[in-house]
Amino acid sequence: MTLRSLFLFIHVVSAMVLGGTLAIEGALLVRLRRATGTTQMREALAGFRLLRVLAPLSLAPTVMSGMYLVRTVWGWRAAWINVGLASLVLAAVAGVTTTVLRVARLRKADRGPIGESRGNRGDYRRDPILWASFVMRTAIFTGIVFLMTVKPGLDESLIAIGAATAGGVLVSLAALRAATVDGVNSEERHVAGSGWSPEESR
C-alpha cells in the first residue's frame, strides 16, 4: 500500500462521515420540528453537540488528505479542485455563521424554558434559518461530490456548483415559505384556542 492510497482512503472515508454528519443534522431538525414539549426540544438541541464534534473531525481530514492528493497527483491547475475547495469553504462558513450560532443562541434564550423564548413554541420548532442552512449546505456538498467524481473542466465545474446552489436556494425559499405559512396557521389556532377576539380588546 502506498502513501497515496492511504490518503485517498482517508479522503473518501472522511467525506462519507461528513455526509453522514449532514444526515444526522437533518434528522435532528426533523426531531426538533416534531417536538411537542420543552423536554423533547431540549433533547433535540442536545443532539447538536454531537455535530460540534463530528463536523470538524470529518472536515479536517477531508481537507488535509485532499491537499496531499492535490500536491502529489492532480496539482492546482485542475479547475474542479479550486471550485470544489471554494465551495467547501463556503459551506463551512455558512454552517458556522448560521446553524452553530443560532442553536447556541436558542439554547440560552431568555434563561427561560426553551421553546418559549420567542413567545411561541411553534416559532422555535420551525426556525426556518436552520432548515435553509441545512438545505444549502447539503446542496453544495452534493455538487462537490459531483466534482470529485466527474472531475470536469472549469466551465462544467462552475455550472455544476451553480446548479446545486440554485437548487438549494429554491428549496430553501420553499422551506421558508412553508415555515411562514405554518407559523401563521399555528398562531391563528393559538388565538382561536384561547378564545380571544378583536372585540374583547376594545
Secondary structure in CASP SS format (residue, H / E / C, confidence):
PFRMAT SS
TARGET T0000
AUTHOR 0000-0000-0000
METHOD secondary structure of the structure
MODEL  1
M C 1.00
T C 1.00
L H 1.00
R H 1.00
S H 1.00
L H 1.00
F H 1.00
L H 1.00
F H 1.00
I H 1.00
H H 1.00
V H 1.00
V H 1.00
S H 1.00
A H 1.00
M H 1.00
V H 1.00
L H 1.00
G H 1.00
G H 1.00
T H 1.00
L H 1.00
A H 1.00
I H 1.00
E H 1.00
G H 1.00
A H 1.00
L H 1.00
L H 1.00
V H 1.00
R H 1.00
L H 1.00
R H 1.00
R H 1.00
A C 1.00
T C 1.00
G C 1.00
T H 1.00
T H 1.00
Q H 1.00
M H 1.00
R H 1.00
E H 1.00
A H 1.00
L H 1.00
A H 1.00
G C 1.00
F H 1.00
R H 1.00
L H 1.00
L H 1.00
R H 1.00
V H 1.00
L H 1.00
A H 1.00
P H 1.00
L H 1.00
S H 1.00
L H 1.00
A H 1.00
P H 1.00
T H 1.00
V H 1.00
M H 1.00
S H 1.00
G H 1.00
M H 1.00
Y H 1.00
L H 1.00
V H 1.00
R H 1.00
T H 1.00
V H 1.00
W H 1.00
G C 1.00
W C 1.00
R C 1.00
A C 1.00
A H 1.00
W H 1.00
I H 1.00
N H 1.00
V H 1.00
G H 1.00
L H 1.00
A H 1.00
S H 1.00
L H 1.00
V H 1.00
L H 1.00
A H 1.00
A H 1.00
V H 1.00
A H 1.00
G H 1.00
V H 1.00
T H 1.00
T H 1.00
T H 1.00
V H 1.00
L H 1.00
R H 1.00
V H 1.00
A H 1.00
R H 1.00
L H 1.00
R H 1.00
K H 1.00
A H 1.00
D H 1.00
R H 1.00
G C 1.00
P C 1.00
I C 1.00
G C 1.00
E C 1.00
S C 1.00
R C 1.00
G C 1.00
N C 1.00
R H 1.00
G H 1.00
D H 1.00
Y H 1.00
R H 1.00
R C 1.00
D C 1.00
P H 1.00
I H 1.00
L H 1.00
W H 1.00
A H 1.00
S H 1.00
F H 1.00
V H 1.00
M H 1.00
R H 1.00
T H 1.00
A H 1.00
I H 1.00
F H 1.00
T H 1.00
G H 1.00
I H 1.00
V H 1.00
F H 1.00
L H 1.00
M H 1.00
T H 1.00
V H 1.00
K C 1.00
P C 1.00
G C 1.00
L H 1.00
D H 1.00
E H 1.00
S H 1.00
L H 1.00
I H 1.00
A H 1.00
I H 1.00
G H 1.00
A H 1.00
A H 1.00
T H 1.00
A H 1.00
G H 1.00
G H 1.00
V H 1.00
L H 1.00
V H 1.00
S H 1.00
L H 1.00
A H 1.00
A H 1.00
L H 1.00
R H 1.00
A H 1.00
A H 1.00
T H 1.00
V H 1.00
D H 1.00
G H 1.00
V H 1.00
N H 1.00
S H 1.00
E H 1.00
E H 1.00
R H 1.00
H H 1.00
V H 1.00
A H 1.00
G H 1.00
S H 1.00
G C 1.00
W C 1.00
S C 1.00
P H 1.00
E H 1.00
E H 1.00
S H 1.00
R C 1.00
END
